[in-house]
């Protein structure tokens, strides 16, 4: 009779791993859904191309209206001890929000094992506060599909695909260069389908080919950060994209407050500066 003990052990190991994966799935933080606006606000905003003349603004840049909203324009950070984290909590407690919105899609995180700010930046802090107070959380940004659609009248499909693959990398460089830039961008190739570029871009060699096409004399994309502007059409696209995103931000806050919600929104300080003209009755801190 064959020894069945190894099979029992393997069975128990399988059940244990299944249980661990199941528990992780249920307790892990998921990326918040995009908030879809019903109508686009027409309030005036400052074009992002003019932001370069206003970089001496206060940081953080906070726009607040009692019992209505707080737009917290933060310096992007992954430092849990940075003074802004305490200010976010202070403004949160003052407003007592009924809904919260963060910039971008927050990544995977297991609470209790991973620090929200170290892994997700200031959005992680807002997520932790929302989780604690049982406040619904959304992403105020435009989805990549919607953004691609709104960019097509101004840029070609190839340019949009290249930008949507590399933009997260350019932002990551602020915090440190990944060990493998090629591995880092791999997860973003799926975005090429937003503009029908599946047959044109599928690997790092394709990215290198297109980068040399548009920036033949430029620095290698592996060394480019978005902190101080991007080269060529990428800078124009970033400015146009930020205008689209800022209009989305204004629309979301206006729509939610009209419904009686108290809105806490976190974003980069440049966004807050550019939308301030749409909130003329607010207090600027």
C-alpha positions as CSV (number, residue, x, y, z in Angstrom):
1,X,0.0,0.0,0.0
2,X,1.5,3.3,-1.0
3,X,2.2,5.9,1.7
4,X,-0.5,8.6,1.5
5,X,1.2,10.9,4.0
6,X,3.0,13.1,1.3
7,X,-0.4,13.6,-0.4
8,X,-2.0,14.7,2.8
9,X,0.8,17.1,3.5
10,X,0.5,18.6,0.0
11,X,-3.3,18.8,0.5
12,X,-2.9,20.7,3.8
13,X,-0.3,23.1,2.2
14,X,-2.7,23.7,-0.7
15,X,-5.6,24.5,1.7
16,X,-3.3,26.8,3.8
17,X,-2.1,28.7,0.8
18,X,-5.7,29.0,-0.5
19,X,-6.8,30.4,2.8
20,X,-4.0,32.9,3.0
21,X,-4.7,34.1,-0.6
22,X,-8.4,34.4,0.2
23,X,-7.8,36.3,3.4
24,X,-5.3,38.6,1.6
25,X,-7.8,39.3,-1.1
26,X,-10.5,40.4,1.3
27,X,-8.3,42.5,3.6
28,X,-6.0,44.1,0.9
29,X,-6.8,47.6,-0.3
30,X,-8.2,47.8,-3.8
31,X,-7.7,50.7,-6.2
32,X,-10.7,53.0,-5.8
33,X,-13.2,53.4,-8.7
34,X,-13.1,56.4,-10.9
35,X,-15.7,59.0,-10.1
36,X,-17.8,59.7,-13.2
37,X,-19.2,63.2,-13.5
38,X,-22.7,63.8,-15.0
39,X,-21.9,67.2,-16.4
40,X,-18.6,69.1,-17.0
41,X,-18.2,72.3,-15.0
42,X,-17.5,75.4,-17.1
43,X,-15.7,77.4,-14.4
44,X,-12.5,79.1,-15.5
45,X,-9.2,77.5,-14.4
46,X,-5.6,78.6,-14.9
47,X,-4.1,76.8,-17.9
48,X,-1.3,74.4,-16.8
49,X,1.1,76.0,-19.3
50,X,0.9,79.2,-17.1
51,X,1.7,77.3,-13.9
52,X,5.5,77.7,-14.4
53,X,5.0,81.4,-13.5
54,X,3.3,80.6,-10.2
55,X,5.6,78.0,-8.6
56,X,6.3,80.1,-5.6
57,X,2.9,79.4,-4.1
58,X,2.4,78.0,-0.6
59,X,2.9,74.2,-0.1
60,X,0.6,72.6,0.7
61,X,-2.0,74.7,-1.2
62,X,-5.3,74.2,0.5
63,X,-8.7,75.4,-0.8
64,X,-11.5,75.0,1.8
65,X,-15.1,75.9,2.4
66,X,-16.6,75.1,5.8
67,X,-18.9,72.0,5.7
68,X,-18.5,71.7,2.0
69,X,-15.1,70.7,0.8
70,X,-11.3,70.7,1.3
71,X,-9.0,70.4,-1.7
72,X,-5.6,69.5,-0.3
73,X,-2.9,70.4,-2.8
74,X,0.0,68.4,-1.5
75,X,3.7,68.0,-2.3
76,X,3.9,64.4,-3.5
77,X,5.7,62.4,-0.9
78,X,6.1,58.9,0.4
79,X,7.5,60.0,3.8
80,X,5.1,59.1,6.6
81,X,6.8,61.7,8.9
82,X,6.4,64.6,6.5
83,X,4.5,67.5,8.1
84,X,1.8,67.4,5.5
85,X,0.5,64.0,6.9
86,X,-0.5,65.7,10.1
87,X,-2.1,68.6,8.2
88,X,-4.2,66.2,6.1
89,X,-5.5,64.5,9.3
90,X,-6.2,67.9,10.8
91,X,-8.2,69.1,7.8
92,X,-10.0,65.8,7.6
93,X,-11.2,66.0,11.2
94,X,-12.2,69.6,10.7
95,X,-14.4,68.8,7.6
96,X,-15.7,65.4,8.7
97,X,-16.1,64.4,5.0
98,X,-18.9,62.2,3.7
99,X,-16.9,61.3,0.6
100,X,-13.2,61.4,-0.3
101,X,-11.3,61.5,-3.6
102,X,-7.7,60.8,-4.4
103,X,-5.4,61.4,-7.4
104,X,-4.7,58.4,-9.5
105,X,-5.2,54.7,-8.8
106,X,-3.8,53.6,-5.5
107,X,-2.0,50.3,-5.8
108,X,-2.1,47.1,-3.8
109,X,-1.6,47.3,0.0
110,X,-2.1,44.9,2.9
111,X,-3.0,47.0,6.0
112,X,-1.0,46.2,9.1
113,X,1.9,44.9,7.1
114,X,2.5,47.8,4.7
115,X,2.7,51.5,5.5
116,X,0.0,53.4,3.4
117,X,2.2,56.5,2.9
118,X,5.4,54.7,2.1
119,X,3.7,52.6,-0.5
120,X,1.0,54.9,-1.8
121,X,2.0,58.4,-1.0
122,X,-0.4,61.1,0.4
123,X,-3.3,59.2,-1.2
124,X,-2.5,56.3,1.1
125,X,-3.0,58.7,4.1
126,X,-6.4,59.7,2.8
127,X,-7.3,56.1,2.1
128,X,-6.4,55.2,5.7
129,X,-8.6,58.0,7.1
130,X,-11.5,57.0,4.8
131,X,-11.1,53.4,5.8
132,X,-11.1,54.3,9.5
133,X,-14.2,56.5,9.3
134,X,-16.0,54.3,6.8
135,X,-16.1,57.1,4.2
136,X,-16.5,56.1,0.5
137,X,-13.3,56.7,-1.6
138,X,-13.0,57.4,-5.3
139,X,-10.4,58.4,-7.8
140,X,-11.2,61.9,-9.2
141,X,-9.0,61.4,-12.2
142,X,-9.9,60.6,-15.8
143,X,-9.6,56.9,-16.7
144,X,-6.8,56.2,-19.2
145,X,-9.4,55.2,-21.8
146,X,-11.3,58.4,-21.4
147,X,-8.1,60.5,-21.4
148,X,-6.9,58.8,-24.6
149,X,-10.2,59.7,-26.2
150,X,-9.9,63.3,-25.3
151,X,-6.3,63.5,-26.4
152,X,-6.8,62.1,-29.9
153,X,-7.9,65.4,-31.5
154,X,-4.6,66.9,-30.5
155,X,-2.0,64.1,-30.6
156,X,-1.6,61.0,-32.7
157,X,-2.3,57.5,-31.4
158,X,1.4,56.5,-31.3
159,X,2.3,59.5,-29.2
160,X,-0.6,58.8,-26.8
161,X,0.4,55.2,-26.4
162,X,4.0,56.0,-25.7
163,X,3.0,58.6,-23.1
164,X,0.6,56.3,-21.3
165,X,3.2,53.6,-21.0
166,X,6.0,55.9,-19.8
167,X,4.1,58.5,-17.7
168,X,4.0,56.3,-14.5
169,X,7.8,55.7,-14.9
170,X,8.6,59.4,-15.2
171,X,6.6,60.0,-11.9
172,X,8.4,57.1,-10.1
173,X,11.8,58.6,-10.9
174,X,11.0,61.3,-8.3
175,X,11.3,58.7,-5.6
176,X,14.2,56.6,-7.1
177,X,15.0,54.8,-10.3
178,X,13.6,51.3,-10.4
179,X,16.2,48.5,-10.6
180,X,14.7,47.5,-14.0
181,X,13.0,50.3,-16.0
182,X,12.0,47.7,-18.6
183,X,10.2,45.5,-16.0
184,X,8.6,48.6,-14.4
185,X,6.9,49.7,-17.6
186,X,5.8,46.2,-18.6
187,X,2.5,46.4,-16.6
188,X,1.5,49.5,-18.7
189,X,1.7,48.0,-22.2
190,X,-2.0,47.1,-22.0
191,X,-2.8,50.8,-22.3
192,X,-1.8,50.7,-26.0
193,X,-5.2,49.2,-26.7
194,X,-6.8,52.5,-25.8
195,X,-5.6,53.9,-29.1
196,X,-5.3,50.7,-31.2
197,X,-1.5,50.4,-31.0
198,X,-1.3,46.7,-30.0
199,X,0.6,45.7,-33.1
200,X,3.0,48.6,-32.9
201,X,4.0,48.6,-29.2
202,X,4.4,45.4,-27.1
203,X,7.9,45.5,-25.5
204,X,10.8,47.6,-24.4
205,X,12.4,47.4,-27.8
206,X,9.3,49.0,-29.4
207,X,9.5,51.8,-26.7
208,X,13.1,52.4,-27.5
209,X,12.4,52.5,-31.2
210,X,9.6,55.1,-30.8
211,X,11.6,57.1,-28.3
212,X,14.4,57.5,-30.8
213,X,11.9,58.4,-33.5
214,X,10.5,61.3,-31.5
215,X,13.6,62.3,-29.4
216,X,16.6,61.3,-31.6
217,X,18.9,63.7,-29.7
218,X,17.2,63.5,-26.3
219,X,18.1,61.8,-23.1
220,X,17.3,58.1,-22.7
221,X,13.7,57.7,-21.3
222,X,15.2,55.6,-18.5
223,X,16.7,58.8,-17.0
224,X,13.7,61.2,-17.5
225,X,11.7,62.5,-14.5
226,X,8.5,64.6,-14.8
227,X,9.5,66.8,-11.8
228,X,10.9,69.5,-14.0
229,X,9.1,69.1,-17.3
230,X,9.2,66.6,-20.1
231,X,10.8,66.8,-23.6
232,X,9.0,67.7,-26.8
233,X,5.4,66.7,-27.4
234,X,5.3,65.0,-23.9
235,X,5.5,68.4,-22.2
236,X,2.6,69.7,-24.4
237,X,0.6,66.6,-23.8
238,X,1.2,66.8,-20.0
239,X,0.0,70.4,-20.0
240,X,-3.1,69.6,-22.1
241,X,-3.7,66.5,-20.0
242,X,-3.5,68.5,-16.7
243,X,-6.1,70.9,-18.1
244,X,-8.5,68.1,-18.8
245,X,-7.8,66.5,-15.4
246,X,-8.3,69.9,-13.6
247,X,-11.7,70.3,-15.3
248,X,-12.6,66.8,-14.1
249,X,-11.5,67.8,-10.6
250,X,-13.6,70.9,-10.5
251,X,-16.6,69.0,-12.0
252,X,-16.4,66.3,-9.4
253,X,-16.2,68.7,-6.4
254,X,-19.0,70.9,-7.7
255,X,-21.3,68.0,-8.5
256,X,-20.8,66.3,-5.1
257,X,-21.2,69.4,-3.0
258,X,-24.4,70.2,-5.0
259,X,-25.7,66.9,-3.7
260,X,-24.9,67.9,-0.1
261,X,-21.7,65.9,0.3
262,X,-18.7,67.1,2.3
263,X,-15.8,66.4,0.0
264,X,-12.2,65.8,0.9
265,X,-9.9,65.7,-2.2
266,X,-6.2,65.2,-2.3
267,X,-4.1,66.2,-5.3
268,X,-0.7,67.6,-6.2
269,X,-0.3,71.3,-5.3
270,X,-0.1,72.4,-8.9
271,X,-3.7,71.1,-9.5
272,X,-5.0,73.0,-6.5
273,X,-3.3,76.2,-7.7
274,X,-4.8,75.9,-11.2
275,X,-8.4,75.2,-10.0
276,X,-8.4,77.9,-7.3
277,X,-10.2,80.4,-9.6
278,X,-13.1,78.0,-9.8
279,X,-13.6,78.2,-6.1
280,X,-13.7,82.0,-5.5
281,X,-15.7,81.8,-2.3
282,X,-13.3,79.4,-0.6
283,X,-10.5,80.1,1.9
284,X,-7.0,79.6,0.5
285,X,-4.6,78.4,3.1
